[in-house]
Amino acid sequence: VVSEILRLNEDPNVQGLALDLPENLYSSKVLNAVKPEKDVDGLSSVNLGRLVHGDVCDFLVPPTVCAVMELLEDIGGKKVLLVGARGAEGAALQSMLQRQGAAVLSCHWKAPQLQSELRHADVVVFGSTKPDDVPVSWIKPGATVISCAHDLQSEKHSDGQQKNPAAEKTIASLAVAMRMQNMVKNMDRWIQFQQYRKWDLHCLKLQPLSPVPSDIEISRAQSPKAVDVLAKEIGLLTDEIEIYGQTKAKVRLSLLERLKDQPDGKYVLVAGITPTPLGEGKSTVTVGLVQALTAHLNINSFACLRQPSQGPTFGVKGGAAGGGYAQVIPMEEFNLHLTGDIHAITAANNLVAAAIDARILHENTQSDKSLYNRLVPVVNGVRGFSAIQLARLRRLGINKTDPETLTEEEISKFVRLDIDPSTITWQRVVDTNDRFLRKITVGQANTEKGFVRQAQFDIAVASEIMAILALTTSLQDMKERLGRMVVANDKKGEPVTAEDLGVTGALAVLMKDAIKPTLMQTLEGTPVFVHAGPFANIAHGNSSVLADKVALKLVGEKGFVVTEAGFGADIGMEKFFNIKCRASGLVPSVVVLVATVRALKMHGGGPNVTAGAPLKKEYTEENLQLVADGCCNLQKQIQITQLFGVPVVVALNVFKTDSPAEVDLVCKIAKESGAFDAVPCNHWSAGGRGAVKLAQAVENAASQRTSFKYLYSLELPIVEKIRIIAQKVYGAQDIELSPIAQSQVDRYTRQGFGNLPICMAKTHLSLSHQPERKGVPTGFILPISDVRASIGAGFIYPLVGTMSTMPGLPTRPCFYDIDLDPITEQVKGLF
């Protein structure tokens, strides 16, 4: 019985459970197995506790108790005797009678004082069958008598005979009616829960210290809310979350269907000026902004962030959870395995790689007939095609379903992909910075029969499957994108896809949990989605479309969803608009452009900034001229934003070495250059309170009418789309394609991929292709060394110079400082 109840608890199509069982099965174990929200009979301990405490909206009164109360009127001050009323039903009845002002006494049938109590009671309620040795004459004349003995929970009395048929039928029939009423109430409550609900968010208090402690010390000093509590506060239903530990949960995509009629909130993108190698704090601005909006201005808001790769976490960059008093907690969980999405991507990616090499080996060593017999084996005397094989036959123009009817020519076409090894673009991946995997040789074992080729490993987040996860809009869409991934060309120059390899369904299975966004929280207890983390050079560098879509529904029409674009606005923001917004159909309301005095001084001619090295005095002392000269980069990034018709608010990330005059100068120039507003921010040291003015500026900017537009039409030729980005965004005079790049453009155009958007793979340290050229370079020719494609993700990516997809470890990696306390199990050394 309990197993069946638990199964029905998890069935989303069952909204209520009513138990009709033999009386001996009504144990507390059975009653409490029913989910409180599905407990139509109101007999679980949770519902009984709510009834006793008077939580009117959260409980259902047991049907038999409802029936008794329906029959009794005006019992205030009367003495009510409950005889033989046991368990949850007896407790509920006593509570309801007391709530109506009755003096309630309960006793069992063998109680020595029973006769005396019956003579004085105004109302007598029999909770079980009256024994024959208790005569009716004991009851006070004129007293109201109600028998609940023959109720919903028992079809017969223990002796098989009815004692008072008229009364018993009355209460039983009424109890049935009350149960039906409870079913209606429960369904109505379920319908109400399906509607959008206003948040009831309890924010966490911050007590910022000075000097500001390390990120991990700050994270550990705050006690995060249990994630199921956070989920309930923001309107998620119990069956819409899958909890991972205490502080993380996957959110199911069924929410999008439930809230499909709910208007979206405002959509805000955080981008930045061309950064120093140290980064300018886009993540901290993103987190600080939502902390300000929700914890200080009482406006619903969600941050949507990328999941960081473990490579940089153990390499040179450290964590990516924000910083100071504007970060996602717990930061060690954010920065490490999270909910395993990157591991799922690694497994899926490497399954494709294994399938490619295995297919080439088998085709090289077997005849058509042998391949066919192994690809379409006889099972239990029957040979049949799988669904993905039938799809391949249709693509080949072979409209047959019986394996025995294929001709020799059709069998050959079906079994042979004829992959050209020199054209394989699909690489294996691992989520570790391992420079010695940048070029490898595979197939050296004797078992591979001489099939040796050069290959490489990329870091896991560079996988096309990560880009697909970030751009997909549904499970079906993801499956179709996975199938379209081009892994190589055949010997005729035609693309070979994951669908041709027969691996699409398996990839979808590996990715079925990774597609769900992960819910976490900021230091101030406001919600965050962490989902997807594509490379920002060979991919688009934004968190997932699905996380944004879910968050936009949850915040409500007046709420805000704040997400971040990788690198500077010339790269991350341009890709966000031209790639991500095309995939999602979402229209941004505001761009927040992050700048620092430090980066502006660098663009103004300051000395080189190097990660790990102390800053030169130009960056720690006031220098208004350097700041003014460097604002040219800020002005250019504002102009780039304006190309898309979206208002821009400049967020100046303030450091303790910045002088008030420098801060005022940047804000003045930004406003004069077309920014809607420019605001200094201190969220790193003060939390959300330090970004309140930024939040107010964003709220005001979001009320402006936008005229959003894409930079180019997809119908334009590939080269022309590249040229538009180079000239209008980077400021190049023109572009120059290498012969290899031109050949690839011609091939992709011939293969039918010419209408995809462009994802430029370029250095983020300059508007040009030369990292050392700061400020706003002009007059340069942008060299395109190669052009590649992520067909499943849905973009063409030209390479500007060489682009490493596998970082290396420095001389002193971050892992020297990372440790685990074996007693407390606390992680040390993350930053």
N, C-alpha and C positions, 0 to 999 in steps of 0.2 A: 504493500500500500504506500509506504513512504517513498519508495523508488518511483512509483507512478506519479505521486504528488510532486516530487522534485523535477521530474521530466516536464510536467505541465507548468510548473513554475517558470521554466525557461522557454516555454512556447510563446512567442510574441502574439500569436493569434488567440490565445486564451487570456481573457481579462479578469476572470473570476473563477474561484473554485468553491463548490458547495459539496459537503461530504454527507453521503447517505450510507452509513456503515452499521453493522451490528454494534449494539451498545458496548460490548466488551472491547471493541477496537478504538473507542474514543479515549485514547491515552494522551498525555501531554506531548509525547514524542510525535504522535500522528498530527495532533492539532497544531503544533508549532512547526511542523514541516511545511505548512502552507505559508507562502510569502504574505506578510501583513497586507500588502496592497491588493492581493488577490483573495483575501479571506472574507468571503461573502457571509459566512456564518458568524464572524466576529468573535471566534472562540480562541484565537491564538493569544499567547501571553502578552505580546506587543499590543494587540488591539484591546485586550482587557485592561492593560495598564493605562492606555490612552483614555479609555472610558472612565476609569476610576479617577484619573487626574482631570477629567473634564475637557480634554482637547477635542472640542466639538467637531472640528473639520477633519480630524484624522482617524476617526474610528467608525465602525458600523456596529450597531447594537444587535446582539443575537436575535434571530427571528422570533423564538419562543418568548423572549423577554419583551420584545416589541408587542407581541400579541397580548401578553398580560397587561402591559401598560395601556394598551389601546382599550381594554375592557374596564380598567379602573379609572374613575374620574374623581377629581376633588378629594384626594386622599390625604391632604395636608393635615397633620395632627392626629391622624388615625393610627391605630396599632395594627401592624401587619405581621402575621406569623408565617414564616416559610418553614415548611415541614418536608424533610427528605430532599431538599434542593442541594445538589452537590456540585463540586468542581467549578469550572469557568462560568457555566450558566447560572449557578446559584450566586456566585460572587457578582456577576453582572446584574442580576435581578435585584440583589440587595442594594447595590450602588445606585441604580436607577430609582428605586423606591425612596431611598434616603434623600436623593436629589429633589424629589417631589414633596419633601417635608414629612414623610411618614416615619413613625417610630417602628423600626424593623427589628424583629427577633427571629433567630433561626435555630432550629433544633431538629434532631433526628427522631424517627418513629419510636425508638425504644427509650427516649428520654423520660425520666421519672416525673418531670414536671409538665409533661405533654398535656394531660387532661386539664390542668389548671390554666395553662396558657391558651388552650383552645376556647375555654369559657370566657376569656377576657379579650380575645382578638376580634377586631372589627372586620378584618379581611384575612382569610386563610388561603394560602397558595400551596398546593400539593406539588412538590417537585418530582415525586415518584409515586408508585402505586400505593394506595392506602391499604394497610394490612386489615384483615377481617377482625382482629382483636381490638381495633380502634373504632368504636361505634360512632355513628353520625351524631348521636345524642350528646356527645361531649362538646360539640360545636355550639357556640353562643347563638341563640335564636336571632334571626335577622342578619347574621354575618354573611358577607359575600365570600363564596367559595369558588376557587378556580383550580382546576386540575391540569397540570402540565405533563402528567404521566405519559400520555400517548401523544408525543410530540414528533418532531421531525427525525429524532434520533432513534426511534424504535417503532417497529411496525406492530409489535404485539407486547402484551404484558408477560411477565415471566410465567404466570399460570395459564396463559393462553386465553383468558376471558376478559371481557371489557366490564368495568365496574360502573361507569356512569356515562353511557354512550353519548347522550345529548351534549353534556358539557365537554366531554373529551373531543367529540367531533368539531365542536365549535372552536376550541383552542387550536386543534390541529389544522383545521382549514384556514384559520386566521394566521397561524404561523407560516403556512405555505404562502399566503398572500404577502406576509411581511418579508419572507425570504425573496420573493419576486421583487418587492420594493427595494430590498438591499441590492439585488442584482442591477436594477435600474440605476440606483445611486452610485454603485461601483463603476458602471459603464460611463455614467455622466462624469464621475471624477476622472476616469481614464481619458475621456475626451478633453476635459479641461487641462489635463497634464500634457496632452499632445499640442496644445496651443502654446504660443510664445508666452513666457512668464517674465515678469520684471525680476531683475537680479536682487538677491538678498545677500550681498557680499559683505563678509566680515574681513576688513583689511587688517593686516598685521602692523603693529607699531614699530617704528624705527627710533633708535637713540644713537645718532651718529657720533662717533668719537673723533677727536683731533689730537694728534695726527691720525689720518685714516689708516686703519690696520690693513693687513693683507687681505686679498679677496677671499681666500679660504677661511680666514679667521672671521671675517664678516659673515660669510655664508653659514658657518658653523654656529655662530652666536644667535642666529635666528632659528626659531622652531617653526618649520612649515606646517601648514594645515594638512590633515589627511586628505588625499586627493579625492576620495569619494565625497567628502564634505564640500570641497571646492566645486566639484562637478554639480552637486545639488544646488549650490548657491547661484550658479550661472545658468540653471535651467536644464541641465542634462538629466535624462531619465536613467534609472538604475540599469536598464538593459541596453543602454547606449554606451556604456564604458566597460573596458576590460582592464582591471587593475593590475599593475606591475609593482609589487612592493607597496610602500606607504605613500610615496610622493609622485608616482607616475601612473598614467592610465592611457590606454589607447581609446580613441573615440570612434565609434562605428559610423559608417557613412549613411546609415538609415536615417540619421538626423536630418539630412538634406531633404529627404522626402517628407518627413514630418513637418518641417518648417518651410516647405517650398513656397508658401504664400506669404511668408514673413518678409517685409521689405529689408533690403540690405542696409547696413550701416555705412559710414563714411570710410573711404579707403585711402590710407596715407602711406607714402613711400619715403623711407629714409635713405638718402644717397649722400655723396660727399664730394669734396673737391679732390683734385689729384693728391694722393696722400704721400706722406713720408714712409719709409720702410717700417716705421713704428705703428702706423695706423692712426687714425684721427678720432676713433671712438664712436663709430656708427651704431655698434651694438649697445653701448652704454646709453646713447641718446634714445634709441628705440625703447629700451627698458625704462629709462628715466621718464620718458614721455608718457608711457601707459601708467606708470606709478602715479604721475602727477594727475592725469586725467581721472583715474578711478579712485585712488586713495585720498586725493585732495580736492578734486572738483566734483566728485560723485557722478562721473560720466562713465558709462560702460565702455570698456576698452579691452582689446586683446593685442598682445604682441605675437607675431608669427616669425620665428627665427629658423635659420638653417641648423641642422645637426652638424657639429664639428667632426672632422676626421681625427682619428687617434694619431695619425702620422705627425702632424704639427704639434699635437698635445705632448708627445714624448720627444719631439724634435727641437724646434727653435721658437715656435710662436707661443706655446702654452695654450691655455684654455680659451674658450670663446663664448663664455656665458655672460658677457658684459663685464662690469668691474666696479670696484668701490661699493657704494650703496645703491647701485643700479645694476642688479644682476639677477640671473635665474638661479633658483636654489632647488635642491642641493647641487652645488656646482660640480662636485666630483661625479655625480650620476649623470649630469648634463654632458660632461666632457668625455666620459668613458663609454661604456657599452650602450647606455640609454635603454631602449627596448629591442635592440638587436637589428635595426633596419639595415645598417651598413653591412652586417654579417650576412643578412638575407641577400643583399645585392651582390656581395662577393660570391656567395654560393651560386646564385643564378648566372652571373657573368661567367664564372669558371665552368659551369655546366655547358654553356654555349661553346666556350673555347675547346673543351674536351670533345664535344660533339663534332666540331669542325675537323680536328685532326684524326679522330677515329673514323669519320666518314671517308676522308681521303685515303686512309690506310686500307679500309675494307674495299673501296672501289678499285684501288690499285692491285689488289691481290685476289679478287674474285670475279667470276664470270657473271654475266647478266642473270643467268638462271639461278646461280647460287645466291646472289644478292637478293633476288626476288623471293626465293624460298625462305631466307632469313628475315627479310623485312615484312613479309606477309606469310607467317608460318601457319601450319595446320594445327588447330587446337581442338582436341576432342573430336577429331574427324572433320572439322569444318575450317575452311580458310576464309578470312574476312578482312577487309580494310578497316583501319581505325578511322575516326572522324577526321583527324588531321591529314591522313593519307588520301581520303576522299576529296578533301579540299585541294590537295596538290594535284590530283587527277583533273579536277575541274579547271585549275589554272593552266594545265597543259592542254586543255581542250579535249580531254578524254572523258566522255560522259558515260562511264560504265561503273557499275557497283559490284559486279561479280568478278573476283580475281581470276577465275578460270577462262574468262572471255577476252583477256588482253592479248593482242598480237605481240610478236617478238619485238617489233619496232616500238610499240607502246610500252612494253616492259622495259626496254632499254632507256627510253625517255624518262620513265618513272623512277628507275633505280639509280640513275647516274646524275649527280649534280655537277660533275666535271669541274670541281673547284680548281681555279688556277692559284697555286700556293703563293705566287708572287704578289697576288692582289689581296691577300688576307689583311683586313684592317682590324679585326677583332683580337684584343690582347687579354691576357690574364691579368687579374688585379689582386692586390693585397692592401690592407689598411695600415701599412707601416712605411715609413720613409726608408727605402732600401735602394740606394743608388746602384748597387751591383746587379740589380735586376733590370736595369735600363736596356740591356741587350743580352739575350741568352740564346742558347741553342737547345732545341727540343728534339726528341726522337732518337737519342743516342743509344738506347738499349737495343740489344740484339732482337728482342721481341717486336720492335717496330720496323724490322726488315729493311733498314737503310733509309727510311723516310725521315730525313733530317732537315730541319729548316731553322733559320734565325727568327727569333721572336722577341718579345719584351713583356715586362710587367708594367702596368700603370698603378697609381694609387687608386683605391677602391672608389673614391668619390669622383674620379674621372670617367668611370664607366658610363656608357650611354644609358644603362638601366637606371642609374641615379637621375639622369636628366629626364628620363621618361617618368619616373616617380614624381618628379617635381612639376611636370607639365600635364599629367593625366587628370581627367575630370571624372572618371568612374572606373570601376573594376573592368567593365567591358571595354572601355576606351584603352585602359592599360594593356589588356590582353591583345587588342588589335595593334597597338604601338609596338609591343614586344615582338609580335609576328612580323612586323614590317622592317625590323632592324636588318640592315644590309651588312653582312659579315665578310663578303668577298665578291669577286666576279667569277663567272665560269669562263671556260676557255674560248667562248664566243663573245665575251665582253658583257654578258648580261648579269644583273645583280643576283646574288644568292642570299636568301633571307633566313631568319630563324624559323620562319614557317616552313621553308623548304627542308630544313634540318629536322623538322618534326618535333621541335622542343618547346613550342609556344605554351602548350598546356602545362607542362612541368614548370616553366618559368613563372606562370601565373600562380601555381600552387606555392612555390617558394616565396612569392611576393604578396600573398593574400593578407598577411598581417601588417607588412611594412606599409601598405597603402593607407593605413589608418593613422591620422595625426596623433602625436603624443602630447598629452596635457600635463603641464607643469605650472609653476608659479614664480612670481618675482619675490624679492625680499619683503615687499609690502602686501603679499598675498593676493595679487591680481593675476589673472590667468594668462598663460603663455602656451602657444602651440609650437612644438619643435618638430619639424618634419622636412626631410630631404636636405641635401647639402651638396648640390652640383658644383663642380669647378666653375670659377668665375672667368676663366679664359677660354678653354675649349667648349665650355657650356655656358649657361646664362647666369649662374651664380645667384639664384633667388630661391627662397623656400617654396613650399608646394602651393599649387593652385588650390588643392583640396583643403588645406589648412585655412587659407584665406576665405574660401567659400563658406566653410563651416563657421568660422569666426564671425563673418559678416552677418550670418543669420542669428548667431547667439547674442551679439551686442545690441541688436535692435536698430530701428531706423535712426535714432539719435546717437548711437554709439560709434566708436572708432576702432578700426583694425589697422595696426601699424606694422609694416613689414620692412625688410631691409634689402637693399641691392648691394652686391659685392663690388669692391674697388670704388673708383671714382664714378661720378655721374656719366662721364663720357663712355664708360663701359657698362657697368651694372645697370644704371638707369635706362640707358638706350636699349639694352636687351630686355629689361623689364617691360618697357612699353611695346617694343616691336615684336617680341617673341612671347613673353608670358601673357600680356594683355590680349594678344590675338588668340592664344589658346584658351584663356578663361572667359573672354568676353566681358571682363570687369573693367570699369573705368575709374581711374584714380581721381581723388578729390584734391589732394595737396601733395607737394613734394617738400620734404624737410631736407635741406642741404647742409651737411655738417662741415664746419671749418674749424681750424685752430690757428692761433697766432703763430705757433711753431711752423706749421706747413706753409702759411703765407709768407713768413720770413724766408723760408727755403726757396719759394718761387720768386721772391724778390731779389735773389742773388746771394742768399746766405750760404754758409759752408755746407758740405755734405752732411746728411744725417745718416748714421750707421747704427743698426740694431746692435745693442750690447755695449756701445761706446758712449761715454759721457757727452752731453750736449755742449757745443762751443758757447762761449759767452754771448755771442750774438742772439742766442735763443733764450738766455736767462736774464738778459738786461733789456731795458726799454730801448726800442729802435723804431721809431715811427716811420722813418723813410723806407726801411726794409719792408715793413708791413704794408705801406701804401703801394710800393712797387709790386709786391706779391699779390695784391688784390686783383690783378689782371686775371689770374687763374679763377678766382671766385666769380668775377664778372663773366668770364667765358662759360663757366658751368651754369650760371643763371640763364645765360642766353640759350644754352643747349636745352635747358628745361622748358624755356618759353617756346621752343620749336614745336613742342607737343601740346601747347595750349593749356598747361596746368599751372596754377599759382604756386609760388615757391616761398617758403619761409626759411631763412638762414638761422641755423642753430650754432652759435659759437661756443664750442666746448672750452670752458675756461680752465686754465692751469694756474697754480699759485704764483708762477713767475710772470704771468701776464699783468701788465700795468693797466689801470683804469683808462688811461688815454689810448692805449692800443686797442682795448676792447671797444671803446666808443668809436674809434676811427673805423674799425671793421664794420660795425653795425651801420654807421653813417654811409659808407661807400656801398654796402650791400643794398640799402634802401634806394639810394640814388641810381643803382644799376638795374632796378626793376623788381627787386624782391618785395613781396607783399609786406613782409616784416623781417626784422633781424633781432635776435634775442640772445643775450649771454646766458649760459646754462651752468649750473653748479650741482647737477644730480650726482656726479661721482662722489662728491664729499657730503652731500646733504640728502640724497635720495630724491623721491618724487617732489618734495618741497622745493628743491633747487631747479625744477623744470616747470613750475606752475605757469610762469609767464610764457614759456614756449607752448605749453598746452593751450593757453588762452589764445595765443596767436594762431595756432593750428585750427582751433575751433572757429575763429573768425574767418580764416582763409577758406575753410571748407564750406562756408556759407556763400562764397562767391560762385558765380556761374562759370563753368569751365567750357572750353571749346576744344576738347581733346581730339587729337588727330595723330595718325601714324606718320612716320617720317617718309615712308616710301610705299608704293603699291607692290604687292606680291607678283603682279603680272609683269613687272619689269625684268629684263634679263639679269642674270646673276651678277655680271660685271658692273652693270649700271647701279644695282643696289649697293654693291661694295663702294662704288665711287661716291654715291650720295652720302653714305656714312662718313667716309674719309674726308670729304670736303666740308660738309655741313656741321659735323660733330667734332672731328679732330682738327679741322683747319688746314688740311693738306691741299697742296696745289693740284695734285692728281694722284693716280695709282699706277703701279707698274707690276704686271703679272709675269712670273717666271714661266718658261715653257711648260714646266710640270703643272703649274697652277692653271694655265690656260687649257692644257690637255684635260685636266680634271673637270674644269667648267664645261668643256665641250661634252665630256662623257656624261656628267650629271644632267645636262640639258637634254641629251639624246635619250637618256633613261627615263625622262619624265619628271625629274626632280627640280626643275628650274623655277618653280613657283613657291619654293620654301623661303622663309625669312633667313636673314643673315646673322650669324653669331661670330663676331670678330674676335680672334685670339691674338691679343696684343698686350704689350707691357702695360701695367697699371700705374707705373711711376712717372709717366709723361703723357701728354696729349698726343705726342708723336710716337714713332716706333723706337726712338732712342731714349732710354731711361734717363740719361744725363741731361736731356733738354727740358728744363723746368719752365715755369711761367706759361706763356702761350706761344709755342713755336709756330712759325708760318713759313710758307714757300717750300715745304718739303714734299718729296714724292714718296708715297707710302708703298713699300715693296711687299707684294704678296708672294711668299715663297711656295706655298702649296694651298690647295683647297680640298677639304674633306667634308664628309657628310654624316650626320646622325639622322638617318631617315625615320627611325622609330620615334625619336624625340621630336623630329620635325624641323630641322634647320641645317643649313650649310655653314660650315665654319672655315673661313679663310685663315691661314696662318701668316702672321706678320713677323717674319724672322723665324727663329727656332723657338719651340715652346715645349718645355719639359713637363711631362705628365707623371713623373716619379721624382718627388723631392728626395734630397739626401740628408743625412745627419751631419750636423756641424761637429767641430772638434769637441765641444762640450755640450752635449744635448741636454734637454730639460730632464731626462730621466735620472741624471745624477742626483737631483733634489727630490725625486718622488719616492715615497716609502709608505709602508703600512705598519701601524702600531699593532703588534700581534695580540695585545690584551684588549684594547678598545675597538680594534678593527677600523680605526679612523685613517683616512688617506692623508698623507702629508706631502707638501711640496708642489701641489698644483697651484697655478696662478692664472 
